C-alpha cells in the first residue's frame, strides 16, 4: 500500500475476480484470492516502472523497449526472491511464477519491431515472460483474472458488451498462444469463468460491479 499503491489495488481486484471465477467452477476460491494478493509482490522493487503506480512521467519513454522488457520480467524474479525471504509456501509462490506464463509483452515487442532497422533481428523470446505456464486450475484462473483486471482499466465508457469482447479476446489469445496447454481448465470451465450477465459468479458479474459507469450528477451551478 505504501510503496506500490496501484499494484496493491490491482492485486485486491484480481483477488475478487479470481475468487468469483473459482466459485464458478468449484476450484479453491480462498487459494485464488491469496495467490492474487501475492502474485505481483516483486513490483515493489521498482514500482515506478508499472503503469498502475505512475502519476505522470512514464519511465519507459526514456529507455529502449529491450530494457523495458528486461525490467518487467524482473518483477517475477524479484517476487520469487521475496517469497523465499519471507517463507511463503510453494503453493503461493506458484502464482508469482505463473501469472504471466510465457506471454509476450506485446506493446514493447511491437515498439522494438518499429524501432529496429531490421525487424527480423528482434528476438521475440526477449519479450516473453520466463514462465512456467499455469499447471493448476487456480493458477490458470489468476493468470486470466490478472490480464482482465489490467485491461479493464483501459476501457473508456465501460459496458458489458465491451467487457465480454475483451474477455473473449484475452482467453482466445492465450489459448492460441499455448499458455493454457498445461492447465487442467476445460472449455466448459472457461465459459463459466467468463460468467453471464444474469449470473452470480465469474468475470462478468464482478466487472459489472467494479467498473460500472455512474451517472454524472449536475453541479450546484447547473
BAZABA-973081 format. One record per residue (C-alpha): x, y, z. Coordinates in pm, whole numbers, plus 50000, padded with zeros to 5 digits. Layout:
REM BAZABA-973081
XYZ...
***
This chain:
REM BAZABA-973081
500005000050000502855023950080505425015949811503205004549523499615015949593498415009749238499754974349243498074968449581494714979649442495234958349129496034927649341492934931749558490734934649249492384904349090491644885549412487964894449391487794883749027489744851549081487714841149384484484845349189485904825448895486954797549130483474796149279482054793648927483894760948858484334746349206488054754249236489794765749556488494801149595490494811349901493724799149740492944820349432492434851149646495644845749843497614838349525496254870449374497324891049673500904878849637501294874749260502814909249196504874914749512508054917249301506854951049170507704968149499511354966949394510754991549105507115002849142507555033948926508005012748612504464999048626501535018248482499265014148784501785032549006502645060748766501215095248829502715114348538506095105548398506385071948224509945059648275509635036547975509545066847744513245073047807514565037347772514655011547494511874985647460514524959047523515364974447860511654978447938511084941447877514044932448097512694953748384509154940048355510374904048356512374911548668509274915648884508654878248858512204870148970512064896449244508744882449361510214847649398513154861849595510804880049833508664848949869511744829049971512884856650206509554857350388508934819850377505874818550154504824782650082505324768549733501564767249671501554805549692504884810349510503394791949212501134821749144504104845449133505914823748878502944815848653500744847048646502224858348314503044822948193505174828247881503064856347740504614881747507504844918247610503054929347300503424966947340507214966247379507654938747121505824959446859507784990246965511044971146915509934959746569509064995546475512385009346602514584982246451516414987946123515944950946058512764937846230513894902046171516794908146409514384913146702514334882046923510734875047021511824854647324513394885847469509864899447505508294868747663507964862248034510024832748159507104811348277506384784348369502834781448241499994775948489499574739348580496534740548808493024754248775493794780449037496974794048875495184794048538492334814148686494674840248835496554843848505493274851448330491914873948607495174893548621495064900848249491394910248257491754934248550494694951848383492794955648055489524966348218491174998048346491905009347992488325006447865486675040147816482975042247898482825005648008479824984647912479014947747950479384943447573482924957547585483804935147880482504904147702484544911547390487644918547599487304885747792486704865347477489754880447308492014876247613491114839747668491264831247297494704847047255496094827247549494604795047419496024800647071499434810047215499524777947418499604794847757496854772047892498284739847747499504726648083496454737848277493504714248351490864740848279488324727948025486444747947762483354744547981485364758648274486474788348066482874796047974481894795248341484914816748429483674842848184480284842348357476894855148248475204888648287472464873248498474884850748690476454853349034479984840448971482664846248708484264876748550481234894448404479254898848729482304911548920483454935048643479954948748625480144957548994483724970548993483644991648679480025000648613479535035748479477985061348711475595089148618477085124048602475495144148881474745180448799476785206648980475145232149211475565258348940473645236748690
***
